[in-house]
């Protein structure tokens, strides 16, 4: 039992680190957009990360089972779609506002688990869902009750990322993490590269800030953080994963204010507070169960 507790604690710390890294990714994404378009950003990011992992762990990639290939391609396709939507949304909203809107994926996870795994959400999750809608409304709705395209796309990405968490939790228990992750990244990268060549212009002038953003996205935001998530989810649940990864919103706001000099208005404070409280509330029952389990 003690060993299981230590594994769970290490997994939690690893996910907290991933959240901090992803918080910096909102700033890196803004920097990358100075010179690169969304598909090119995703192509560089995922092909770079996939190749980097393949070089480091090439011995594990000699024989990849078909089930891992299929799962990697499926999740990689969701990753491609989600990251394109997130980067596109960043062109129309601030990094700090997007950080909090995307945190709402933690509330969607229990309902997506209900749809896919038939796990009925607790009443905590239902209340949290209502609070999230209020928070997103305060944060995003204009005076005429319309929502900007950037905020709307950020919310769509939150749903897609929540689905990724549920599916990764479903697949990871029986799979080699490195093999799965390499296939996942290469799939997202190849799809992004095809779309970049077909639909976007080749970048012309490339700034040092944009290169720094791409480097951060490849090495830290993708190679390290996504690998951490995939490994840690072997030792914790999808709902517990989501609450820890939701801390990326807090780090995202901090980094955006410090590095991008973005303002943080009172309206954003109230909206963010509703979303953040909803994130915590939606996981209260799971936290109690985990605590009781550790006390046994």
DAMO-V621844 format. One line per field, one symbol per residue. ss: DSSP state (~ for helix, > for strand, _ for the rest). phi: phi as a letter, one per 40 degrees, with the letter a starting at -180 (. if undefined). psi: psi as a letter, one per 40 degrees, with the letter a starting at -180 (. if undefined). A space follows every 10 residues. Layout:
ss->???
phi->???
psi->???
This chain:
ss->_~~~~~~~~~ ~~~~~~~~~~ ~~~~~~~~~~ ~~_____~~~ ~~~~~~~~~~ ~~~~~~_~~~ ~____~~~~~ ~~~~~~~~~~ ~~~~~~~~~~ ____~~~~~~ ~~__~~~~~~ ~~~~~~~___ __~~~~~~~~ ~~~~~~~~~~ >_____>_~~ ~~~~~~~~~~ ~~~~~~~~~~ ~~~~__~~~~ ~~~~~~~~~~ ~~~~~~~~~_ _______~~~ ~~~~~~~~~~ ~~~~~~~~~~ ~~_____~~~ ~~~~~__~~~ ~~~~~~~~~_ _____~~~~~ ~~~~~~~~~~ ~~_~~~~~~~ ~~~~~_
phi->.ccccccccc cccccccccc ccdccccdcc ccccbbcdcc cccccccccc ccccccbdcc bcbbcccccc cccccccccd cccccccccc cbacccccdc ccccdcccdd ccccccbgcc cccdcccccc ccdccccccb ccccgcbccc cccccccdcc cccdcccccc cccbbcccdc cccdcccccc ccccccccbb ccdbcbcccc ccccdccccc cbdccccdcc ccccbacccc cccccccccc cccdcccccb fccbcccccc ccccccccdc ccbdcccccc cccccc
psi->dddddddddd dddddddddd dddddddddd ddedeiiddd dddddddddd ddddddfdde edhhiddddd dddddddddd ddddddddde eeiidddddd ddeedddddd ddddddefhh iidddddddd dddddddddd hadeeihidd dddddddddd dddddddddd dddeihdddd dddddddddd ddddddddei ihhchhiddd dddddddddd dcdddddddd ddeeeiiddd dddddeeddd ddddddddde fiigiddddd dddddddddd deeddddddd dddde.
